[in-house]
Amino acid sequence: MGGWSARHRWTAVGSWLLFVVLALVIGSMAGRVDLTDREEVPGEFGQAVAILDDAGLNDGPAGEMVLVQAAGGSLKATDPAFRAVVGEVVAAVEGTGEVASVESPYDAGAISEDGRSALVRFDMRGDPQTAPDRVEPVVEAVSGVQDKHKDLKVEQFGAASSEKVFNDAFGSDFQRAEYSALPVALGILLIAFGALVAALLPVLLAMTAFLATTGLVAVVSHAVHMSDTANSVMLLVGLAVGVDYCLFYLRREREEREAGHDAQTALRIAAATSGRAVLVSGVTVIVAMAGMLFTGIGDFKAMGLATMMVVAVAMFGSVTVLPALLSLLGERVEKGRIPFLRRRGKGTGGESRVWRAILGGVLRRPVVAAAVAGGALVALAVPAVGLNTANLTLSQELGDGLPIVRAYEDINKAFPGGPDPAQVVVKASDITSPEVRQAIDAFSRAAVAEGASPGPVETELHEKEGVAVLKVPLTGGTDEERAEASLKVLRDEVRPGTLGEVAGLTAPIGGSTAASMDFTDKIGDSVPPVFAFVVAFAFLLMLLSFRSLTIAITSIVLNLLSVGAAYGILAIVFQHGWGAGLVGAEGVGAIVAWLPLFLFVILFGLSMDYHVFVVSRIREARMRGLTTQGAIRHGITTTAGVVTSAAVIMVAVFAIFGTLSMQSMKQMGVGLAAAVLIDATVIRGVLLPAVMSLLGERNWYLPKWLGWLPDMTHDEAGVAPAPVRQATAPAPVEPSGVGR
């Protein structure tokens, strides 16, 4: 592939650009189809949404509510002064022209038990999907009433206002991360290469791969629906692997040219070595990402498919258009050099002096190095044993300083369970039959009698659609653990003896608490099959790629150790709060439910990225005649600069997410950054060489009974040795690389 691209360079470059443009145009014409609510969360929540969708009842207006509350003293909701403020709220929201069905608390009986609070309810006009974009005038109108009455609380909460706050936080967070990632990556590459043109190549390849995949994903979304989250994760992973693959290839080509090979020979060596490592690494990452397809959760399936596609495109671009570009540029790849950086790395024989010094100590005392490094990682992983995962509440996710969060909590205190009730969707062939009506009434009474709900239970009857919707305030309110316990009582105790007695009736229980619980349960059920699939196929790929049972086993063990340490760091910071103040995560006390599985898949893939590159270089040196320890020394030190540069980019990009406002993004950023840092330093620089040194020739062990396996290894052959260069330090057996 590399040879063909180098010989047909204009064809290769033109074909790549045409592919990117066509993918974007076709994707734009097709349009992206996003996930629906029923696809995002499985279980009873999804069933409830499906019934409402099929009945056309999910297109109803977005509901909002305004709390008017006496801060203290003797003022009651029935007092004239209080009534006057309620009247101002009603007039203010109606004056925006954006609301309908405004309901006075005095007509609806929405007065709290202590008589100090009242709820004004109303709906947003128009399409509920666009309501968050139109709710701002209503929020400002309510804030205007609050400004005139400092002695009262006047706060708004609802579907549109809360989603607007969440979308703003999520959108601005990802936008800031996306805008920061490219300049950070470019700056680090400039330092790594010391030349502007060489630094631009990986970024350009990564971004064109992302753009092409964006178009392809839009087409595929008509079969497997996508989401904004999947698109953002696709950018994150696409940038990481695109830069990595280009970095591996470009560095090897430069090393071979600096070692004395002509440009075409250097390209051929890079294609046969780093190019192959890119293919093996890419397939391994794709396999790891495929694990997300086994979750059965819409967002994970979307993320899995999108990231698999961007990795495949980046991998293909790295081994086709990149050799063509290098052939076209030739020595011009060094344009825009920074003189100071150019002097770095000279006289090192292609090996990093820092890592050569560290590795010297590791190889002299491999037992001590393995014990210290392995012990440290195990110690980091221990806190993960008690990992507490949960869907974060609004206050945990966004902090309690936002008005929308305070409004939610105040409404829940005054009207327990009111702002976030469970939703029982009853479907029957005759929803008006006496038997069904009696069962609904019995369910409503039992929910309060069993302590699952403080009441009242509201019932909406839709005779034409054959559906009844029961809104059940949950005992526990904003206390997620108590609310989920109340939901379990409704599902397991109240429903079987009431609605469950009617033949042919279905009554799934939804609502946001149900969505959270069902999502968490589904994630928990997905862990064993996803872990088993990823580990088994990664093991098989390592076995086929290196024809060594030992390499395959140690690869899996080291990667699991890296992931375990990342889990432990998450537990230490976000669950136990040690150092949480440094990232603004005080008082969270839990890890967002989807993160452990997501981290496992992403980290396993990215860790294998480095592992394949490093071990390929070690094996290459071993096959060319070096001893195992000599091959380890040569492979680690000559790849250290590349791995370090790639890791620094990923750590910097992931660390950006650790500075964002949403706690789930902070946790993702800290977890990914810590894991990549550990993987590139402790694992690849200390533990891997120590373990391989202890194993010696057993590193290359393949049992005879596995001899039938296809040989997918590729050893550099038929390449003339590099010309002897004068005034160099005593050279290792294989002259290659600029280690820094």
C-alpha positions, 0 to 999 in steps of 0.5 A, spaced: 500 500 500 505 504 501 509 503 495 503 504 490 501 510 494 508 513 493 509 511 486 502 514 484 502 520 489 498 524 485 492 519 484 493 517 492 492 524 494 487 526 489 483 520 491 483 521 498 481 528 497 475 526 493 473 521 498 473 526 503 469 531 499 464 526 496 463 523 503 461 530 506 456 531 500 453 525 500 452 525 508 449 532 508 444 530 503 442 524 507 442 528 513 443 525 520 438 521 524 438 521 531 436 517 537 429 517 539 427 517 547 425 509 546 432 507 543 436 511 548 434 507 555 432 500 554 427 497 559 420 499 562 422 506 561 423 505 553 416 501 553 413 507 556 415 511 551 414 507 545 406 506 547 406 514 548 410 515 541 405 510 538 399 513 540 402 520 538 402 522 545 409 524 546 408 530 542 404 534 547 407 540 550 413 541 554 410 543 561 413 548 566 412 550 573 413 556 577 414 556 584 412 562 589 414 561 596 414 565 602 421 565 605 419 566 612 414 569 617 407 569 617 405 570 609 401 565 606 399 563 599 392 565 601 394 572 603 392 578 598 400 580 597 401 573 595 396 572 591 398 579 587 405 576 586 402 569 583 397 574 579 404 577 576 407 571 574 401 569 570 401 575 567 408 575 566 409 568 562 402 570 558 405 576 556 411 572 552 406 569 547 410 563 548 405 559 553 399 556 553 394 553 558 396 557 564 393 554 571 393 558 577 394 554 583 388 557 586 384 553 581 388 547 581 389 546 588 397 547 588 398 549 595 403 546 599 401 543 606 404 548 610 400 553 606 407 557 604 408 555 597 404 555 590 405 552 583 403 556 577 403 550 571 403 552 564 405 549 557 410 551 552 407 553 545 409 549 539 413 543 538 416 541 544 423 539 541 424 546 540 421 549 546 428 549 549 430 554 544 424 558 545 424 558 553 429 564 554 423 570 554 419 566 559 425 565 564 427 572 563 419 574 565 419 570 571 426 573 573 423 580 572 418 578 577 423 575 582 427 582 582 421 586 584 419 581 590 425 580 594 421 577 600 419 571 596 422 566 592 419 566 585 423 560 581 422 556 574 423 549 573 420 544 567 422 540 561 424 546 556 428 550 562 432 544 564 433 542 558 436 549 555 441 549 561 443 542 560 444 543 553 448 550 554 452 546 559 453 540 554 454 544 548 459 550 551 463 544 554 464 540 548 465 546 544 470 549 548 474 542 548 473 541 541 476 548 539 482 547 544 484 540 542 487 542 535 491 548 537 494 543 543 495 537 539 499 542 534 503 545 539 505 539 542 507 536 535 511 542 533 515 541 539 516 533 537 518 534 530 521 541 530 518 543 523 511 546 522 510 542 515 511 535 519 507 537 525 501 539 520 501 533 517 498 528 523 493 534 524 490 535 517 490 527 516 486 526 523 481 532 521 480 530 514 479 523 517 474 526 522 470 530 516 469 524 512 467 519 517 462 525 519 459 524 512 459 516 512 456 516 519 450 521 517 448 515 511 449 510 516 445 513 521 439 511 517 440 504 519 443 505 526 441 512 529 446 517 532 447 522 537 451 529 539 454 525 544 457 520 539 459 525 534 463 528 540 466 522 542 468 520 534 472 527 534 476 525 540 478 518 538 479 520 531 484 526 533 487 521 538 488 515 533 489 519 527 495 523 530 498 517 533 498 513 526 501 519 522 506 520 528 508 513 528 509 512 520 512 519 519 517 518 525 519 512 522 520 515 515 524 520 518 528 516 522 530 511 516 532 517 512 536 520 518 540 513 518 542 514 511 537 511 507 534 514 501 527 517 501 524 511 497 527 506 501 525 509 508 518 510 505 518 502 504 521 501 511 516 505 514 510 502 510 513 495 512 514 496 519 510 502 522 505 501 517 503 494 519 503 496 526 498 501 524 494 496 521 494 491 527 493 497 532 487 500 528 484 493 527 485 492 535 482 499 537 476 497 532 475 490 536 475 494 542 470 499 540 465 494 537 464 492 545 459 497 545 455 494 540 453 489 545 450 494 551 443 494 547 443 501 549 442 506 543 447 511 545 453 506 546 451 503 540 452 510 536 458 511 539 461 504 538 459 504 531 461 512 530 468 510 533 469 504 529 468 508 523 473 514 524 478 509 526 478 505 520 478 511 516 484 514 519 487 507 519 486 507 511 488 514 510 495 513 514 497 507 510 495 510 503 495 518 503 500 519 508 506 515 504 504 519 498 504 526 501 511 524 504 513 522 497 511 528 494 514 533 500 520 529 500 525 534 504 520 539 504 517 536 510 522 539 514 520 546 512 518 551 517 524 548 522 525 551 529 533 551 530 533 550 537 528 544 537 532 541 531 538 541 535 535 536 540 536 529 539 542 529 535 548 524 537 543 520 541 543 514 536 536 515 535 534 513 542 531 517 548 537 519 553 532 520 558 528 513 557 535 510 556 537 512 563 531 509 566 531 503 562 538 502 564 536 501 571 529 497 570 533 492 566 539 491 571 534 490 576 527 487 573 525 484 579 525 490 583 522 494 577 516 489 576 515 489 584 515 497 585 511 498 578 506 493 579 505 494 586 504 501 585 498 500 580 495 494 584 495 499 590 492 505 585 486 499 583 484 497 590 479 503 591 476 501 585 473 495 588 468 499 592 466 503 586 460 507 587 456 508 580 450 512 579 446 516 574 448 523 577 443 528 580 442 535 577 445 538 583 451 533 582 452 534 575 451 541 574 452 544 582 447 547 586 449 554 584 445 554 578 438 557 579 434 551 575 438 546 580 435 550 586 428 551 583 428 543 582 430 542 590 425 547 592 419 545 588 421 538 591 421 540 598 415 544 598 411 538 593 415 532 594 416 528 588 412 533 584 417 536 579 419 529 577 414 524 578 414 517 575 409 516 569 405 509 569 403 508 562 397 504 562 395 501 555 388 496 554 384 494 549 378 498 553 381 503 557 374 506 559 372 499 562 370 498 569 375 493 570 381 497 568 378 504 571 378 500 578 385 497 577 387 504 576 384 507 582 386 501 586 393 502 584 393 510 586 390 508 593 396 503 594 401 507 591 400 512 597 398 506 602 405 503 601 409 509 602 411 509 595 408 516 593 406 522 598 400 523 593 396 526 590 396 521 583 394 525 577 390 521 572 390 523 564 385 519 560 386 518 553 380 514 551 381 515 543 388 512 544 386 507 549 391 509 554 391 512 561 397 516 564 398 516 571 403 521 574 405 519 581 410 523 585 415 519 588 417 518 596 424 521 596 424 526 591 431 528 589 434 523 594 435 518 588 436 512 592 430 513 596 426 515 589 429 508 586 426 504 592 419 508 591 419 506 584 421 498 586 415 498 590 411 501 585 413 496 580 414 490 584 409 490 590 403 495 588 402 494 580 402 486 581 396 486 585 392 492 582 394 493 574 397 486 574 390 483 575 387 485 569 388 481 563 391 484 556 393 490 560 400 493 560 403 498 564 410 500 564 413 505 569 417 510 566 419 517 568 426 520 569 428 516 575 425 510 571 430 512 566 436 512 570 435 506 574 433 502 567 440 505 564 444 503 570 441 496 570 442 495 563 449 497 563 451 493 569 448 487 565 452 489 559 459 489 563 460 481 563 459 480 555 463 487 553 469 485 557 469 478 555 468 480 547 474 485 548 479 481 552 478 475 548 478 478 541 484 483 543 488 476 545 486 473 539 489 479 535 495 479 539 496 472 538 496 472 531 500 478 530 506 476 534 505 469 534 507 468 541 502 466 547 506 470 552 506 476 548 498 475 548 497 474 555 502 479 558 498 484 553 492 483 556 494 483 563 498 489 562 492 493 559 487 490 565 492 493 570 492 500 566 484 500 566 484 498 573 489 503 576 484 508 572 478 506 575 482 507 582 484 514 581 476 515 579 474 512 585 479 516 589 478 523 586 470 523 585 468 518 590 472 519 596 474 526 594 481 526 595 484 532 591 477 533 588 478 540 589 483 541 584 478 539 579 472 542 582 469 535 584 467 536 591 461 532 594 460 528 588 461 521 591 459 517 585 462 515 578 457 516 573 454 510 571 456 509 564 463 511 565 467 505 567 464 501 561 466 507 556 473 507 559 474 500 559 473 500 551 476 506 550 482 505 554 483 498 552 483 500 545 488 506 546 493 502 550 493 497 545 495 502 540 502 504 544 503 496 545 503 494 538 507 499 536 512 498 542 512 490 541 513 490 534 519 494 534 522 490 540 520 483 535 523 487 529 530 488 533 529 481 536 528 478 529 534 481 526 539 478 531 539 482 537 538 478 544 532 479 547 534 484 552 538 488 547 531 488 543 528 490 549 533 496 550 533 498 543 525 497 542 523 501 548 528 507 547 527 508 540 519 508 540 520 512 547 520 519 543 514 517 539 510 514 544 511 520 549 509 525 544 503 521 542 501 520 550 502 528 551 497 530 546 492 525 548 493 527 556 493 534 554 486 533 550 483 529 555 485 534 561 481 539 557 475 535 559 477 535 566 476 543 566 469 543 564 463 544 568 459 538 567 461 533 572 461 527 567 465 530 563 470 532 568 470 524 570 471 522 563 477 527 562 481 525 568 480 518 567 482 518 560 488 523 562 490 519 568 490 512 564 494 514 558 499 517 562 500 511 566 500 507 560 505 511 556 510 511 562 509 506 568 506 500 563 510 501 557 517 504 560 517 500 566 513 494 567 513 492 560 521 492 559 521 489 566 516 483 565 519 482 558 526 482 561 524 476 566 521 472 561 527 472 556 526 467 550 519 465 553 517 472 550 517 468 543 513 462 546 508 459 541 506 452 543 507 446 537 499 445 538 498 452 535 503 452 530 497 451 525 495 459 526 496 463 520 503 467 520 500 474 520 507 477 522 512 481 518 519 482 518 523 487 515 527 483 509 530 485 503 532 492 505 539 494 504 543 496 510 544 504 511 550 507 509 555 507 514 555 514 517 562 517 520 562 521 526 557 517 530 557 514 537 557 506 537 551 504 533 546 499 536 545 493 531 539 497 527 540 504 526 534 508 527 530 513 529 530 520 533 528 518 539 526 525 542 
